[in-house]
Amino acid sequence: MVSGLPVSGSWQDLKDHMREAGDICYADVFSDGTGAVEFMRHDDMKYAVKHLNDSKFKSHEGETAYIKVKESYKNRDRSRSRSSRSRSRSRSRSTRRRSRGSTSRSPSRR
């Protein structure tokens, strides 16, 4: 759980900031200045809590704030639909999806 985010902070900004701690599978921000981040590995989340708490966060608009990062096991994001979760997928995933479309077709499909 992240708190103290500036109003202009986006889920992309949060994901970029937290990426220092490790691979992220989900990030979102809420209107109350809080955010949620899910890491691929538990150790990465522990690193974020230890090293990114009280770190200077900068939004894409240049607004800065010192954020609080704490461990949370609440599944706050689980109530959201899959469509809202998909927007925070890493860019590498969409690249992989595109490469699948470039495979050659079998001769029987011509």
N, C-alpha and C positions, 0 to 999 in steps of 0.2 A: 504494500500500500504506500502510495506517495501522496504527500500533502504539501501545500504551499505553492502550487503551480500558478504561474501568471495567467491572466485571462486569455491571452493570445496563444498560450501553449496548446499544441495539437498532439494527437496520439503519435504522429510521426516524430515530432520533436522529443517526446518522452522516450520513444523507442530508440532514437539516435543517442540520446543522453545515457540511457541505461545499458546500451550495447557494450559500453566499456566493461561491464561486469560479466558479460557472456551472451550466449545465444538466447534470443527472446522469441517466444511463440505467440505472444499476445500482448497488446498494449492498448489502453484506452484512457481518455480523460473525461472528467465529469464537470458539470457546470459549477460545482461547489469548490473547485480548485484542487480536487483530489484526482488521483489516477490509479490505475491498476496495471501491473506488469506481471506476466508469467514467464518464467525462465524455463529453458529446456532441462536444466540441471539444478538440483537443490543447492549445490555448492556455489553456483553463480548467484543465486538469490542471497545467500549468506554473505558473499563478497559485496553485493550491492548495498546491503544493510550496513555493513561495516565501513565501506569506503566511499559510498555516494551519499550517505546521510550528511546533511548540511553542505552539500555541494552546490555550486552556482549553476543554475539551469538557465539556458537561453532559448527563447522561442524563435521561430522563423522570422518574426517581426522585430527581433532585437530586444524584446522585453526580458529582463532578468529577475530571478528570485532565488533565494536559498531554499532548497527543498528538504523535506524530512522524508526519509525512507525507513519503513519499518516492516518487519515480517508479519504476514497475515495469512491465515489459512482459511479465511472466509471465502466462499465461492460466490462472491458478489456478482461476477460476470456470468455465471452459469444460467441466470434467468434470461439473459439476452438471446435473441435469435441467432442462428448460425450466420445469417447475412451480415449482421453487425460485426461478428468476430472475423469474418473473412477479410475485412478491409485492413486488418493489421498484419496480415500474413507478410512474410519477408519478401523482398523483391526477388530473391533468388528462386523462390518457388514459382513465380510467374514466368521467369525465364525458362525454367525446366518445362513448364506447361507448353510454352511456345515451341521448344525444341521437339516435343513429341509430335506436334503437327507437321513437322518437316520430314517425317519418315516417309519412305517411298511406299507406294501402294503395291499391292500384290497384282500380278498379271491378270488375275480373274476379275478385277474391279475396273479394268480399262474400258 
